[in-house]
Amino acid sequence: MKKIIYVVGMSFALFFTGLANAEIKIAVVDVLGIMQQMPQRESVGKALDAEFDARAKSLQQEEKKASDAAARLKKDGVTLSASEKTKLNKTISDFENKAKAFSNDYRKRETEEASKLLLKIQEAVKTIVTEEKYDVVLKAEATLFASDTVDISKKVLEKVK
């Protein structure tokens, strides 16, 4: 008797689980692909280049000086005085520090701008989810396979344009 109750109970559980799964609407979004195709990405890149252009040119000039100093240090290092070696090493280390700071600042600004673009993508996804009543939206990078019928990347790209 207990076996029959157990089998009937499991049958009902499986039946209702199947019904619940049938009602879930799932979508997949290729966020990285959308970011690559966004027209705003190009304008952001140009703005960043313009913002850092003067600093990059200054750094290129200092790179030439540091390169010359390194070459001189390598070539004449044995015959140079201690103060001259210190001066050349300081020129090289100053350039390296400025280059590192430039790289960090550029990366930081690039990340800030990418975050703004990602926010636009998220807003577009939310709009589509509300309009089309999706229950679950997954990143395409997190899925092993998804058919084109559940991919809403094109719709999202149209919304962010």
C-alpha positions as CSV (number, residue, x, y, z in Angstrom):
1,M,0.0,0.0,0.0
2,K,2.8,2.4,0.9
3,K,4.4,1.7,-2.5
4,I,1.2,2.6,-4.4
5,I,0.9,5.9,-2.5
6,Y,4.6,6.6,-3.1
7,V,4.2,5.9,-6.9
8,V,1.0,8.0,-7.2
9,G,2.7,10.9,-5.2
10,M,5.8,10.8,-7.4
11,S,3.6,10.7,-10.6
12,F,1.8,13.8,-9.5
13,A,5.0,15.6,-8.6
14,L,6.5,14.8,-12.0
15,F,3.4,15.8,-13.7
16,F,3.2,19.2,-12.1
17,T,7.0,19.7,-12.5
18,G,6.5,19.2,-16.3
19,L,3.7,21.7,-16.3
20,A,5.8,24.3,-14.5
21,N,8.8,23.8,-16.9
22,A,6.5,24.2,-20.0
23,E,5.5,27.7,-18.9
24,I,9.0,29.1,-18.4
25,K,10.1,31.5,-21.2
26,I,13.9,31.6,-21.6
27,A,16.1,34.0,-23.6
28,V,19.8,34.3,-24.4
29,V,21.8,37.5,-24.9
30,D,25.3,37.8,-26.4
31,V,26.4,40.9,-24.3
32,L,30.0,40.9,-25.7
33,G,28.8,40.7,-29.3
34,I,26.3,43.5,-28.7
35,M,29.0,45.7,-27.2
36,Q,31.3,45.1,-30.2
37,Q,28.5,46.1,-32.6
38,M,27.2,49.1,-30.8
39,P,27.6,52.4,-32.7
40,Q,28.2,54.2,-29.4
41,R,31.4,52.1,-28.9
42,E,33.2,53.8,-31.8
43,S,32.3,57.3,-30.6
44,V,33.5,56.3,-27.0
45,G,36.8,55.1,-28.5
46,K,37.3,58.4,-30.4
47,A,36.4,60.4,-27.3
48,L,38.9,58.5,-25.2
49,D,41.6,58.9,-27.8
50,A,41.0,62.6,-27.9
51,E,41.0,62.8,-24.1
52,F,44.4,61.0,-23.8
53,D,46.0,62.3,-27.1
54,A,48.1,65.1,-25.6
55,R,49.3,62.8,-22.8
56,A,50.2,60.1,-25.3
57,K,52.2,62.4,-27.5
58,S,54.1,63.7,-24.4
59,L,54.8,60.1,-23.4
60,Q,56.1,59.3,-26.8
61,Q,58.6,62.1,-26.5
62,E,59.7,60.9,-23.1
63,E,59.9,57.3,-24.5
64,K,62.5,58.5,-27.0
65,K,64.5,60.2,-24.2
66,A,64.3,57.0,-22.1
67,S,65.3,54.9,-25.0
68,D,68.3,57.1,-25.7
69,A,69.2,57.0,-22.0
70,A,69.0,53.2,-21.9
71,A,71.1,52.9,-25.0
72,R,73.7,55.3,-23.6
73,L,73.8,53.4,-20.3
74,K,74.3,50.1,-22.1
75,K,76.9,51.4,-24.4
76,D,78.9,53.7,-22.0
77,G,77.8,52.3,-18.7
78,V,81.3,51.3,-17.6
79,T,82.9,54.7,-18.3
80,L,80.1,56.9,-17.0
81,S,80.3,58.6,-13.6
82,A,78.0,57.5,-10.8
83,S,76.0,60.8,-11.0
84,E,75.6,60.3,-14.8
85,K,74.3,56.7,-14.3
86,T,71.9,57.9,-11.6
87,K,70.6,60.6,-13.9
88,L,70.1,58.2,-16.8
89,N,68.4,55.6,-14.6
90,K,66.1,58.3,-13.2
91,T,65.1,59.3,-16.7
92,I,64.3,55.7,-17.5
93,S,62.3,55.1,-14.2
94,D,60.4,58.4,-14.6
95,F,59.3,57.3,-18.1
96,E,58.3,53.8,-16.8
97,N,56.2,55.4,-14.0
98,K,54.5,57.8,-16.3
99,A,53.7,55.1,-18.8
100,K,52.3,52.9,-16.1
101,A,50.1,55.7,-14.8
102,F,49.0,56.5,-18.3
103,S,48.0,52.9,-18.9
104,N,46.1,52.7,-15.6
105,D,44.3,55.9,-16.2
106,Y,43.3,54.9,-19.8
107,R,42.1,51.5,-18.6
108,K,40.1,53.1,-15.8
109,R,38.3,55.5,-18.2
110,E,37.8,52.7,-20.7
111,T,36.1,50.6,-18.0
112,E,33.9,53.5,-16.9
113,E,32.7,54.0,-20.5
114,A,32.2,50.3,-21.0
115,S,30.1,50.3,-17.8
116,K,27.9,53.0,-19.3
117,L,27.4,50.9,-22.5
118,L,26.6,47.8,-20.4
119,L,24.0,49.8,-18.5
120,K,22.3,50.7,-21.8
121,I,22.3,47.0,-22.8
122,Q,20.8,46.0,-19.4
123,E,18.0,48.6,-19.8
124,A,17.3,47.3,-23.3
125,V,17.1,43.8,-22.0
126,K,14.8,44.8,-19.2
127,T,12.5,46.5,-21.8
128,I,12.4,43.4,-24.0
129,V,11.8,41.1,-21.0
130,T,8.9,43.3,-19.9
131,E,7.4,43.5,-23.4
132,E,7.8,39.8,-24.3
133,K,7.4,38.4,-20.7
134,Y,10.6,36.4,-20.4
135,D,11.1,34.5,-17.2
136,V,14.9,33.9,-17.5
137,V,17.6,35.7,-19.5
138,L,21.0,34.1,-19.7
139,K,24.3,35.4,-21.1
140,A,25.3,33.6,-24.2
141,E,28.8,33.1,-22.8
142,A,27.2,31.1,-19.9
143,T,25.3,28.7,-22.2
144,L,26.7,25.6,-24.0
145,F,24.0,25.8,-26.7
146,A,21.1,27.9,-27.5
147,S,18.9,27.9,-30.6
148,D,18.4,31.1,-32.6
149,T,14.7,31.2,-31.5
150,V,15.7,32.1,-27.9
151,D,18.6,34.5,-28.9
152,I,17.3,38.1,-28.4
153,S,20.7,39.7,-29.1
154,K,19.5,41.3,-32.4
155,K,16.5,42.8,-30.6
156,V,18.7,44.2,-27.9
157,L,21.1,45.7,-30.4
158,E,18.2,47.4,-32.2
159,K,17.0,48.9,-28.9
160,V,20.4,50.3,-28.0
161,K,20.9,51.9,-31.4
